[in-house]
Amino acid sequence: MAELKVTLCGIAMDNPIIPASGCFGYGYEFAELYDINCLGSFSFKGTTKDPRFGNPTPRIAECTAGMINAVGLQNPGVEKVISEELPKLKKCFHKPVMANVSGFSVEDYAYTCEKLDKEEQVGWLEVNVSCPNVHGGGMSFGTSPEAAAEVTRAVKAVTKKPIIIKLSPNVTDIVSIAKACEEAGADGISLINTLLGMRIDLRRKAPVIANKMGGFSGSAIFPVAVRMVYQVAHAVKIPVVGMGGVTTAEDVLELMMAGATAVEVGAANLVNPYASRDIVADLPRAMEKYGIQNLSDIIGIA
């Protein structure tokens, strides 16, 4: 019988499938379609210290084998997430959830993580370090080993739960940034976030989305994800959560062989709201096809 269970940063999961932040809301929307407790966990919508309306519309552009989004971290802010969203989530999801945190300064990250760390439902804190550092001239935290390490140290100082740092692929050396986070105390690394992309409307002769550029996701980026997961997983001793263009059970196996302990599913949920459920259901078939009995045995085997 196929064994789907894995352990991520000390927390047992029934399977490695985690719908990615920004593609699954706060869970209860999808719970109207199916029992989301079939999932290993999910990463809820990126949460910031203060409420954010997000970027101007249009925010979405279609691409071949993918999409570009520039939603801009629209969320009600951490106080309302705790008081309103988490109680609704608790009614439909009975496992530890992954809290995705974004910020615009080190202090923002620390404040939001400290608040969410106290919530019983939160198992892991996934800290997204690919947002602009507006206090430092607009540089992205995730493109600098030093800046990523600074955020890691700050959130580790105010939390007890596992901290998983989510890295941007828009860098030349992903390994140095991952290792800096590990040395600063990170309990895990998740990657890849979206690639930077753009589309131009030929009729209007102008960018399709109001923000001009945005995050490119979808199946087209999967080979980049496999490469970066492989590089990072072989360079650090902490667990890696892989994501980027995952659409099938076979994709999950490939990322796990590259070194991922768990696998997030992003844009596929926006195309097919049952995508994550279907991947979980299809894993035993894919495992049997490739002679795999226990998913834990294939982590980093490639």
MILO-754360 format. One record per atom (N, C-alpha, C, O): residue in one letter; x negated, y, z negated. Coordinates in steps of 0.02 Angstrom, whole numbers, padded with zeros to 5 digits, always signed. Atoms other than C-alpha are relative to their C-alpha. Example, Ala and Ser with C-alpha at 12.3 -4.5 7.8 and 13.67 -1.06 7.14 Angstrom:
BEGIN
A-00045-00059+00000A-00615-00225-00390A-00045+00060+00000A-00097+00059-00033S+00042-00059+00003S-00684-00053-00357S+00039+00055-00037S+00014+00110-00045
//
This chain:
BEGIN
M-00042-00060+00000M+00000+00000+00000M-00044+00063+00000M-00093+00066-00038A+00040-00061-00006A-00067+00172+00048A+00001+00040-00064A+00054+00052-00093E+00006-00041+00060E-00131+00275-00099E-00014+00072+00021E-00067+00088+00047L+00005-00069-00022L-00100+00459-00067L-00025+00048-00055L-00039+00106-00041K+00017-00044+00056K-00148+00527-00239K-00071+00027+00004K-00118-00008+00024V+00066-00031+00005V-00293+00648-00258V+00000+00042-00065V+00052+00054-00095T+00007-00044+00058T-00360+00754-00402T-00037+00063+00021T-00093+00059+00046L+00029-00065-00020L-00394+00939-00372L-00016+00040-00063L+00029+00062-00099C+00022-00039+00059C-00496+01029-00506C+00030-00027-00064C+00050+00012-00108G-00024+00031+00061G-00439+00905-00637G+00075-00010-00004G+00099-00039-00053I-00072+00007+00000I-00255+00911-00592I+00020-00052+00052I+00004-00047+00111A-00021+00054-00044A-00177+00753-00519A+00056+00023+00046A+00101+00059+00025M-00051-00016-00049M-00073+00770-00361M+00024-00064+00033M-00015-00110+00045D-00028+00059-00032D+00045+00643-00283D-00026-00010+00070D-00030-00067+00095N+00029+00002-00067N-00028+00685-00113N-00037+00066+00011N-00028+00112-00028P+00042-00059-00008P-00148+00815-00041P+00033+00058+00037P-00001+00108+00051I-00031-00050-00044I-00020+00919+00055I+00026+00060-00040I+00066+00053-00086I-00018-00063+00033I+00000+01102+00003I+00020+00051+00053I-00024+00075+00089P-00017-00055-00045P+00100+01226+00107P-00039+00063-00021P-00045+00078-00080A+00046-00056+00012A-00010+01380+00124A+00037+00064-00018A+00095+00074+00001S-00028-00064+00021S+00021+01550+00048S+00021+00042+00060S-00013+00045+00111G-00026-00043-00054G+00125+01667+00154G+00043-00037+00050G+00076-00007+00092C-00038+00041-00047C+00205+01522+00246C+00054-00041-00034C+00086-00083-00003F-00047+00041+00039F+00315+01452+00108F+00038+00041-00053F+00072+00013-00096G-00034-00043+00047G+00380+01603+00012G-00017-00018-00072G-00075-00029-00089Y+00007+00022+00069Y+00408+01559-00171Y+00032-00069-00009Y+00051-00089-00064G-00021+00070+00003G+00468+01384-00127G+00075-00011+00003G+00097-00057+00038Y-00071+00016+00005Y+00653+01397-00165Y+00037+00008+00067Y+00089-00022+00077E-00031-00007-00065E+00693+01453+00013E-00002-00068+00038E+00047-00087+00070F+00007+00065-00034F+00627+01286+00079F+00037-00055-00038F+00057-00105-00009A-00036+00049+00040A+00710+01192-00065A+00073-00007+00021A+00106-00056+00004E-00068+00005-00027E+00876+01230+00020E+00002-00049+00058E+00056-00072+00077L+00003+00045-00058L+00817+01119+00165L-00018-00071-00019L+00007-00119+00010Y+00020+00067+00021Y+00733+00973+00075Y-00028+00003-00071Y-00042+00057-00096D+00028+00003+00068D+00668+00915-00094D-00075+00013+00004D-00114-00030+00025I+00070-00019-00007I+00502+01007-00102I-00046-00035-00050I-00107-00027-00048N+00041+00038+00046N+00444+00895-00244N-00036-00058+00034N-00077-00092+00003C+00037+00050-00038C+00385+00775-00108C-00071+00025+00016C-00114-00015+00035L+00065-00029-00016L+00237+00894-00085L-00049-00009-00058L-00029-00020-00115G+00050+00002+00053G+00074+00887-00180G+00006+00061-00045G+00004+00055-00106S-00012-00064+00033S+00098+01069-00226S+00016+00049+00056S+00026+00028+00113F+00000-00051-00052F+00118+01234-00133F-00031+00063-00028F-00031+00075-00088S+00031-00064+00020S+00030+01402-00136S+00050+00055+00015S+00068+00067+00073F-00053-00048-00013F+00157+01539-00161F-00027+00066+00029F-00087+00078+00031K+00015-00062-00038K+00161+01707-00072K-00051+00043-00036K-00048+00051-00097G+00053-00041+00028G+00009+01818-00098G+00027+00054-00046G+00069+00094-00025T-00026-00046+00050T+00038+01919-00256T-00053+00051-00020T-00111+00034-00030T+00045-00055+00020T-00039+02087-00301T+00024+00030-00065T+00079+00016-00089K-00017-00033+00063K-00041+02192-00459K+00065+00041+00007K+00110+00035-00034D-00057-00045-00011D+00084+02319-00389D+00042-00024+00059D+00016-00060+00103P-00041+00017-00058P+00231+02296-00269P-00029+00028+00065P-00059+00082+00065R+00023-00024-00066R+00188+02311-00084R+00054-00011+00051R+00083-00065+00057F-00049+00006-00054F+00305+02346+00060F-00031-00035+00060F+00005-00068+00099G+00034+00031-00056G+00175+02286+00184G-00011+00049+00057G-00001+00109+00049N+00017-00041-00058N+00125+02349+00355N+00062+00019+00040N+00114-00013+00033P-00056-00017-00045P+00237+02437+00482P+00015-00056+00049P-00028-00097+00064T-00019+00049-00051T+00332+02330+00607T-00012+00029+00070T-00015+00090+00078P+00000+00073+00003P+00311+02242+00725P-00064-00028-00032P-00118+00001-00028R+00055+00030+00038R+00201+02126+00622R-00023-00067+00029R-00073-00094+00007I+00013+00067-00027I+00202+01965+00726I-00010+00003+00075I+00025+00038+00111A+00011+00007-00072A+00132+01923+00897A-00011-00074+00016A-00050-00108-00017E+00010+00069-00021E+00145+01756+00985E-00063-00007+00041E-00084+00039+00076C+00061+00015-00037C-00010+01674+01058C+00005-00072+00025C+00047-00110+00002T+00005+00070-00022T-00052+01514+01152T-00027-00040-00059T-00080-00026-00085A+00019+00044+00055A-00060+01380+01017A-00013+00037-00065A-00057+00018-00103G+00009-00036+00062G-00043+01506+00878G+00041+00064-00004G+00087+00075+00036M-00034-00063+00010M+00016+01674+00815M-00046+00049-00036M-00095+00029-00067I+00036-00051+00037I-00050+01838+00748I+00050+00033-00048I+00105+00050-00028N-00044-00036+00047N+00023+01916+00591N-00039+00055-00035N-00099+00048-00048A+00027-00054+00041A-00008+02079+00499A+00054+00022-00048A+00075+00080-00048V-00054-00015+00047V+00124+02069+00363V-00023+00050-00053V+00016+00093-00073G+00027-00050+00046G+00012+02162+00242G+00016-00013-00073G+00025+00034-00112L-00009+00019+00071L+00040+02066+00079L+00064+00029-00031L+00064+00051-00088Q-00064-00022+00029Q+00221+02116+00058Q+00020-00046-00057Q+00025-00107-00048N-00020+00039+00059N+00271+02060-00117N+00026+00047-00054N+00012+00107-00052P-00031-00044+00051P+00365+02125-00270P-00046+00020-00057P-00025+00056-00102G+00046-00015+00054G+00210+02136-00380G+00003-00053-00054G+00054-00087-00062V+00006+00057+00045V+00152+02018-00517V+00053+00000-00055V+00075-00054-00075E-00049-00001+00055E+00274+02077-00652E+00066-00031+00022E+00096-00071-00014K-00063+00028-00025K+00426+02036-00545K-00007-00072+00022K+00040-00111+00017V+00011+00070-00017V+00349+01875-00481V+00009-00043-00063V+00041-00095-00060I-00006+00038+00063I+00337+01818-00662I+00071+00001-00028I+00096-00050-00052S-00067-00006+00032S+00507+01883-00718S+00057-00026+00044S+00108-00046+00019E-00055+00018-00045E+00610+01841-00562E-00014-00060+00044E+00028-00105+00049E+00014+00053-00049E+00523+01726-00437E-00015-00067-00033E+00011-00118-00013L+00019+00063+00032L+00446+01596-00553L+00058-00036-00034L+00062-00097-00029P-00058+00036+00028P+00609+01560-00648P+00043-00034+00054P+00069-00089+00043K-00037+00032-00055K+00696+01526-00481K-00038-00060+00027K-00008-00112+00043L+00042+00055-00025L+00551+01418-00424L+00004-00060-00047L+00006-00117-00024K+00000+00054+00050K+00556+01317-00586K+00061-00046+00007K+00057-00105-00010K-00061+00040-00007K+00733+01259-00547K-00005-00052+00055K+00031-00102+00055C+00003+00046-00058C+00679+01172-00386C-00067-00035+00009C-00072-00081+00049F+00066+00032-00008F+00495+01127-00407F-00027-00017-00069F-00033+00027-00112H+00015+00024+00067H+00436+01023-00554H-00072-00024-00007H-00088-00068-00047K+00071+00017+00002K+00249+01011-00523K-00040+00065-00009K-00013+00120+00001P+00042-00061+00002P+00103+01132-00551P-00002+00033+00068P-00009-00001+00119V+00001-00038-00062V+00107+01269-00419V-00064+00040+00005V-00095+00056-00046M+00060-00039-00011M-00038+01363-00343M+00020+00074+00008M+00060+00090+00052A-00014-00072-00004A-00032+01552-00372A-00052+00034+00042A-00111+00033+00026N+00046-00036-00044N-00110+01652-00231N-00003+00073-00020N+00049+00107-00025V+00010-00067+00026V-00183+01817-00288V-00042+00041+00048V-00094+00018+00072S+00039-00047-00040S-00242+01967-00186S-00009+00064-00040S+00027+00077-00088G+00011-00062+00035G-00310+02135-00240G-00039+00049+00042G-00063+00033+00096F+00036-00053-00036F-00391+02298-00188F-00057+00028-00042F-00090+00076-00022S+00058-00015+00041S-00518+02309-00328S-00012-00060-00045S+00032-00102-00053V+00015+00054+00047V-00603+02191-00449V+00049+00001-00058V+00071-00051-00082E-00047-00008+00056E-00491+02260-00585E+00070-00027+00017E+00103-00057-00024D-00065+00026-00023D-00335+02219-00483D+00002-00076-00005D+00049-00105-00032Y+00003+00074+00002Y-00388+02038-00463Y+00003-00026-00071Y+00041-00071-00086A+00002+00023+00069A-00428+02019-00647A+00067+00008-00035A+00089-00037-00070Y-00065-00013+00031Y-00264+02097-00703Y+00052-00052+00021Y+00086-00081-00021T-00052+00046-00026T-00155+01989-00590T-00014-00072-00020T+00032-00109-00038C+00017+00069+00020C-00249+01828-00627C+00013-00012-00074C+00038-00065-00093E-00012+00007+00072E-00241+01858-00815E+00074-00009-00015E+00093-00049-00057K-00072+00006+00010K-00053+01881-00804K+00025-00070+00021K+00062-00103-00016L-00024+00064-00027L-00023+01725-00697L-00029-00060-00037L+00002-00113-00040D+00033+00054+00037D-00144+01619-00799D+00042-00022-00060D+00037-00080-00081K-00041+00015+00059K-00021+01626-00944K+00064-00038+00017K+00100-00061-00028E-00063+00031-00021E+00121+01550-00841E-00007-00076+00003E-00052-00103+00035E+00003+00073+00005E+00156+01366-00878E+00003-00034+00068E-00029-00085+00078Q-00009+00032-00065Q+00207+01328-00699Q-00063+00003+00043Q-00071-00039+00089V+00059-00010-00042V+00041+01388-00627V-00054-00051-00018V-00076-00054-00075G+00053+00049+00011G-00086+01248-00606G-00068+00028+00019G-00117+00020-00018W+00062-00028-00027W-00219+01337-00502W+00012+00073+00019W+00068+00092+00035L-00002-00068-00026L-00258+01517-00458L-00043+00002+00063L-00103-00007+00060E+00036-00005-00064E-00304+01536-00274E-00012+00074+00013E+00035+00111+00028V+00017-00071-00003V-00396+01701-00263V-00025+00018+00070V-00078-00004+00091N+00013-00018-00069N-00394+01776-00089N-00047+00060+00004N-00027+00116-00012V+00049-00055-00001V-00553+01879-00065V-00012+00027+00071V-00068+00047+00087S+00008-00028-00067S-00521+01935+00113S+00042+00063+00010S+00060+00080+00066C-00036-00064-00003C-00427+02096+00071C-00048+00058-00006C-00102+00050-00034P+00046-00057+00002P-00503+02270+00088P-00016+00022-00071P+00027+00025-00114N+00021-00029+00063N-00603+02336-00057N+00003+00076+00007N-00046+00107+00025V-00008-00072-00012V-00533+02512-00053V-00042+00043-00046V-00054+00102-00031H+00043-00037+00045H-00642+02563-00199H-00072+00000+00024H-00115+00036-00003G+00070+00005-00023G-00798+02518-00101G-00007+00015+00074G-00048-00016+00108G+00008-00021-00069G-00774+02600+00068G+00034-00045+00051G+00016-00044+00109G-00038+00040-00047G-00654+02475+00144G-00032-00067+00018G-00005-00103+00060M+00032+00064-00014M-00774+02328+00145M+00042-00058-00028M+00072-00051-00081S-00038+00058+00024S-00692+02157+00128S-00042-00038-00050S-00100-00052-00038F+00034+00039+00051F-00737+02062-00030F-00028-00065+00029F-00083-00087+00010G+00017+00066-00024G-00745+01901+00068G-00057-00002+00050G-00078-00057+00070T+00055+00001-00049T-00883+01955+00188T-00067+00009-00033T-00118+00010+00001S+00062-00011+00036S-01014+01982+00053S-00006-00050-00057S+00039-00054-00099P+00009+00047+00056P-01084+01847-00064P+00002+00036-00067P+00030+00011-00115E+00002-00037+00063E-01114+01979-00197E+00070+00022-00022E+00088+00015-00081A-00068-00024+00017A-00937+02051-00189A+00045-00059-00018A+00084-00054-00065A-00041+00059+00015A-00856+01878-00185A-00018-00027-00069A+00027-00047-00107A+00022+00023+00066A-00960+01827-00336A+00025+00046-00056A+00042+00022-00110E-00023-00048+00051E-00911+01985-00429E+00074-00012-00017E+00093-00011-00076V-00070+00015+00013V-00726+01947-00408V+00006-00066-00038V+00046-00071-00085T-00002+00065+00034T-00756+01766-00460T-00015+00006-00074T+00021-00020-00116R+00019-00009+00070R-00844+01816-00620R+00054+00037-00039R+00069+00020-00097A-00050-00040+00034A-00710+01944-00662A+00063-00041-00017A+00090-00036-00072V-00061+00038+00014V-00564+01823-00645V-00014-00059-00046V+00029-00078-00085K+00018+00054+00046K-00655+01681-00733K-00003+00024-00072K+00010-00014-00118A+00007-00028+00068A-00682+01796-00882A+00067+00007-00035A+00069+00013-00097V-00065-00013+00030V-00495+01817-00909V+00049-00058+00009V+00109-00050-00005T-00044+00057-00015T-00426+01645-00861T-00028-00065-00028T-00087-00070-00042K+00020+00067+00022K-00429+01465-00919K+00014-00053+00053K-00014-00107+00051K-00020+00048-00051K-00350+01381-00768K-00050+00000+00058K-00088+00047+00066P+00048+00004-00056P-00447+01323-00614P+00007+00059+00049P+00062+00077+00069I+00003-00055-00048I-00500+01465-00499I-00026-00027+00066I-00082-00053+00069I+00019+00021-00068I-00505+01424-00313I-00006+00063+00042I+00043+00099+00051I+00012-00061-00038I-00582+01561-00207I+00014-00014+00074I-00015-00059+00104K-00018+00008-00071K-00504+01579-00034K-00041+00046+00043K-00040+00107+00035L+00049-00037-00039L-00631+01633+00095L+00024+00016+00070L+00064-00020+00100S-00014-00021-00068S-00619+01726+00259S-00048-00033+00048S-00107-00040+00032P+00044+00029-00050P-00688+01642+00416P-00035+00054+00043P-00078+00038+00084N+00027-00054-00043N-00732+01813+00490N-00069+00023-00025N-00080+00082-00038V+00068-00013+00026V-00913+01800+00433V-00050-00041+00041V-00031-00088+00076T+00052+00037-00036T-01078+01740+00504T-00027-00059-00041T-00051-00108-00012D+00028+00052+00042D-01129+01633+00354D+00048-00017-00057D+00043+00010-00111I-00050+00019+00049I-00985+01551+00262I-00030-00035-00060I-00005-00030-00116V+00030+00040+00054V-01100+01439+00160V-00029+00044-00055V-00020+00029-00114S+00031-00043+00051S-01193+01580+00072S+00054+00031-00046S+00042+00039-00106I-00054-00030+00040I-01027+01657+00015I+00030-00053-00046I+00044-00039-00104A-00027+00054+00041A-00959+01489-00046A-00046-00017-00058A-00024-00027-00114K+00048+00016+00052K-01118+01453-00142K-00004+00055-00053K-00013+00041-00112A+00000-00055+00048A-01114+01626-00222A+00060-00005-00046A+00054+00008-00106C-00060+00009+00041C-00937+01592-00282C-00009-00058-00049C+00010-00053-00107E+00013+00058+00044E-00988+01422-00351E-00046+00020-00058E-00033+00003-00115E+00048-00021+00052E-01134+01499-00445E+00031+00049-00049E+00010+00052-00107A-00034-00048+00044A-01017+01633-00516A+00054-00034-00042A+00086-00001-00083G-00046+00036+00042G-00906+01497-00590G+00063-00026+00033G+00106-00053-00002A-00060+00025-00034A-00775+01455-00458A+00008-00075-00011A-00041-00112-00013D-00015+00071+00009D-00690+01288-00485D+00013-00035+00066D+00013-00097+00069G-00013+00028-00066G-00651+01264-00300G-00003+00055+00052G-00004+00115+00036I+00001-00046-00057I-00657+01344-00128I+00056-00020+00047I+00065-00080+00060S-00048+00016-00053S-00514+01356-00003S-00016+00040+00063S-00034+00098+00059L+00017-00030-00065L-00540+01393+00181L+00027-00045+00055L+00031-00106+00048I+00017-00068-00016I-00510+01448+00311I+00064+00043-00001I+00119+00019+00011N-00054-00047-00010N-00402+01603+00305N+00003+00015+00075N-00033-00016+00114T-00009-00013-00072T-00347+01676+00472T-00060+00034+00032T-00098+00069-00001L+00049-00036-00041L-00464+01733+00609L+00030+00067+00021L+00091+00074+00025L-00025-00065-00021L-00451+01913+00666L+00016-00001+00075L-00027-00018+00116G-00021+00003-00070G-00352+01927+00828G+00041+00060+00020G+00059+00102-00021M-00038-00058-00027M-00259+02048+00941M+00034-00020+00065M+00007-00061+00103R-00034+00007-00064R-00132+02049+01083R+00020+00070+00025R+00033+00115-00015I-00019-00064-00031I-00091+02190+01206I+00061-00012+00044I+00063-00058+00085D-00061+00002-00041D+00081+02218+01282D-00014+00033+00067D-00028+00093+00069L+00019-00026-00066L+00050+02238+01469L+00050+00053+00025L+00030+00100+00060R-00049-00050-00022R+00212+02334+01497R-00009+00067-00036R-00007+00120-00005R+00008-00061+00039R+00184+02458+01357R-00072+00026+00001R-00086+00083-00017K+00071-00017-00001K-00005+02457+01382K-00024+00021-00069K-00061+00070-00077A+00016-00016+00069A-00023+02456+01194A-00001-00066-00041A+00029-00116-00020P+00001+00060+00042P-00058+02331+01054P+00071-00023-00017P+00116+00017-00027V-00066+00029+00015V+00088+02213+01018V+00022+00017-00071V+00080+00035-00082I-00018-00013+00069I+00083+02237+00830I-00022+00070-00022I-00072+00096+00003A+00012-00069+00021A+00086+02405+00741A-00069+00009-00031A-00099+00062-00026N+00065-00003+00034N-00072+02364+00644N-00058-00010+00049N-00117-00010+00028K+00047+00013-00054K-00162+02333+00811K-00029-00070-00004K-00022-00109+00043M+00029+00066+00008M-00253+02179+00743M+00032-00036-00059M+00063-00005-00102G-00029+00038+00055G-00199+02039+00628G-00032-00068-00005G-00080-00084+00030G+00027+00067+00012G-00231+01863+00567G+00025-00051+00050G+00085-00062+00056F-00016+00050-00051F-00236+01731+00703F+00000-00069-00032F-00050-00091-00060S-00007+00066+00029S-00172+01561+00646S+00034-00046+00049S+00054-00025+00104G-00030+00049-00044G-00102+01402+00721G-00050-00052+00022G-00109-00049+00005S+00041+00058-00018S-00169+01243+00799S-00064+00017+00037S-00112-00022+00035A+00060-00019-00038A-00295+01336+00907A-00061+00009-00045A-00118+00002-00021I+00057-00013+00043I-00404+01373+00755I-00025-00063-00037I-00072-00059-00076F+00017+00060+00038F-00413+01193+00691F-00074-00021+00005F-00103-00037-00046P+00070+00019-00003P-00588+01153+00758P-00046+00045-00041P-00097+00023-00068V+00039-00046+00041V-00656+01308+00672V+00007-00019-00074V-00042-00017-00111A-00013+00020+00070A-00576+01251+00509A-00040-00063-00017A-00070-00067-00070V+00037+00062+00012V-00653+01077+00524V-00074+00015-00009V-00107-00011-00054R+00071-00017+00004R-00825+01152+00554R-00017+00034-00065R-00067+00016-00097M+00015-00038+00060M-00817+01273+00408M+00011-00042-00063M-00028-00037-00111V-00010+00045+00057V-00744+01145+00286V-00059-00047-00007V-00083-00059-00062Y+00057+00046+00001Y-00882+01024+00334Y-00063+00035-00027Y-00098+00008-00070Q+00059-00037+00022Q-01017+01156+00309Q+00002+00015-00075Q-00047+00004-00110V-00005-00019+00070V-00953+01215+00141V+00001-00061-00046V-00033-00062-00097A-00005+00059+00043A-00908+01044+00071A-00066-00035-00010A-00078-00066-00062H+00066+00032+00006H-01084+00982+00105H-00051+00046-00034H-00108+00026-00044A+00047-00047+00031A-01161+01136+00024A+00016+00014-00074A-00027+00039-00111V-00020-00013+00069V-01063+01148-00140V+00020-00065-00034V+00033-00115-00001K-00019+00059+00039K-01022+01026-00280K+00071+00004-00026K+00096-00043-00057I-00069-00009+00023I-00848+01095-00316I+00048-00020+00057I+00028-00022+00115P-00047+00023-00051P-00690+01036-00224P+00016+00055+00052P+00012+00115+00037V-00020-00044-00055V-00638+01112-00058V+00072-00015+00020V+00090-00073+00028V-00068+00007-00028V-00459+01143-00002V-00004+00024+00072V-00021+00082+00085G+00006-00017-00071G-00454+01140+00188G+00066+00022+00030G+00119-00003+00011M-00060-00022-00036M-00333+01230+00302M-00021+00035+00064M-00080+00051+00073G+00013-00034-00063G-00319+01309+00473G+00022-00040+00059G-00016-00082+00084G-00024+00034-00060G-00211+01246+00614G+00024-00071-00010G+00030-00109+00038V-00022+00069+00015V-00152+01086+00528V+00073-00009+00023V+00117+00029+00002T-00069+00013-00024T+00001+01013+00616T+00020-00074-00006T+00079-00090+00000T-00015+00072+00000T-00012+00822+00598T-00035-00035-00059T-00081-00007-00090A+00033+00041+00051A-00058+00685+00475A-00072-00015+00020A-00117-00019-00023E+00069+00012-00023E-00211+00650+00583E-00045+00059-00015E-00103+00051-00032D+00039-00060+00017D-00267+00830+00557D-00021-00001-00074D-00077+00017-00091V+00014+00005+00072V-00257+00801+00369V-00059-00047-00012V-00105-00031-00049L+00055+00049+00007L-00368+00646+00382L-00066+00029+00024L-00118+00018-00007E+00062-00028-00027E-00493+00741+00488E-00030+00051-00047E-00091+00051-00058L+00026-00049+00047L-00508+00885+00365L-00026-00033-00064L-00075-00010-00093M+00024+00035+00060M-00525+00764+00220M-00066-00035+00014M-00110-00035-00029M+00065+00030-00018M-00663+00670+00310M-00055+00053+00005M-00113+00038-00008A+00049-00055-00003A-00747+00839+00336A-00020+00023-00070A-00071+00055-00079G+00018-00017+00068G-00743+00862+00147G+00055+00031-00042G+00043+00048-00100A-00055-00030+00038A-00573+00930+00094A+00031-00050-00048A+00043-00108-00030T-00034+00041+00050T-00496+00861-00066T+00076+00005+00010T+00112-00044+00000A-00071-00012-00015A-00326+00937-00023A+00004+00042+00063A-00046+00073+00084V-00007-00032-00066V-00256+01013+00137V+00063+00044-00001V+00117+00021-00018E-00056-00046-00005E-00146+01166+00160E+00027+00002+00072E-00011-00003+00120V-00035-00005-00065V-00019+01181+00301V+00032+00069+00004V+00073+00087-00038G-00022-00069-00004G+00015+01358+00359G+00051+00013+00054G+00111+00002+00044A-00045-00023-00053A+00088+01418+00524A+00050-00053+00023A+00104-00036+00047A-00045+00053-00022A+00165+01248+00562A+00068+00004-00035A+00119-00014-00006N-00063-00007+00036N+00296+01284+00428N+00046+00053+00030N+00107+00050+00022L-00040-00053-00031L+00352+01438+00525L+00030-00023+00066L+00080+00004+00088V-00026+00029-00062V+00377+01336+00683V+00053-00052-00016V+00106-00055+00015N-00045+00054+00022N+00459+01188+00596N+00002+00000-00076N-00047-00019-00108P-00002-00005+00073P+00518+01215+00417P-00008-00067-00037P-00019-00068-00097Y+00009+00066+00030Y+00507+01027+00388Y-00071-00027+00010Y-00084-00085-00006A+00067+00023-00019A+00324+01018+00444A-00038-00033-00057A-00065-00088-00049S+00039+00027+00056S+00245+00990+00273S+00031-00066-00024S-00005-00114-00038R-00034+00062+00021R+00376+00861+00222R-00015-00056+00049R-00029-00112+00028D+00010+00052-00051D+00353+00768+00387D-00072-00026-00001D-00084-00085+00011I+00070+00021+00004I+00163+00765+00368I-00010-00048-00058I-00044-00099-00052V+00004+00045+00058V+00178+00689+00194V+00028-00069+00018V-00002-00120+00003A-00033+00063-00017A+00298+00556+00261A-00040-00040+00050A-00036-00102+00051D+00036+00034-00054D+00184+00516+00407D-00071-00023-00021D-00103-00060+00016L+00069+00018+00021L+00021+00498+00308L-00011-00076-00005L-00063-00100+00018P+00012+00073+00004P+00044+00311+00269P-00010-00032+00069P-00052-00077+00077R+00008+00027-00068R+00064+00274+00455R-00070+00015+00027R-00104-00028+00053A+00066-00020-00025A-00092+00372+00500A-00056-00036-00037A-00106-00055-00007M+00050+00036+00039M-00190+00291+00359M-00006-00072+00023M-00061-00099+00030E+00001+00069-00023E-00140+00117+00417E-00034-00005+00068E-00072-00051+00081K+00029+00000-00067K-00188+00160+00596K-00077+00001-00002K-00110-00030+00039Y+00072-00008+00003Y-00365+00206+00543Y-00032-00040-00057Y-00089-00027-00076G+00028+00045+00049G-00388+00072+00410G-00018+00033-00066G-00068+00015-00098I+00013-00036+00062I-00378+00190+00261I+00051-00022-00053I+00111-00017-00041Q-00046+00021+00054Q-00305+00125+00097Q+00008+00054-00053Q+00062+00061-00082N-00001-00050+00053N-00349+00266-00022N-00029+00066+00026N-00086+00068+00048L+00023-00064-00027L-00360+00450+00030L-00062+00026-00035L-00105+00057-00004S+00057-00024+00037S-00485+00488-00107S-00066-00028+00026S-00119+00003+00019D+00062+00033-00025D-00609+00368-00025D-00029+00034+00062D-00087+00023+00078I+00025-00028-00063I-00622+00470+00135I-00024+00072-00006I-00047+00102+00042I+00020-00070+00008I-00661+00641+00060I-00074+00008+00014I-00116-00019-00022G+00070-00014-00017G-00821+00701+00143G-00037-00058+00031G-00098-00058+00033I+00033+00061-00025I-00854+00533+00225I-00035+00010+00067I-00078-00028+00086A+00028-00010-00067A-00897+00605+00395A-00074+00019-00003A-00106+00030+00049
//
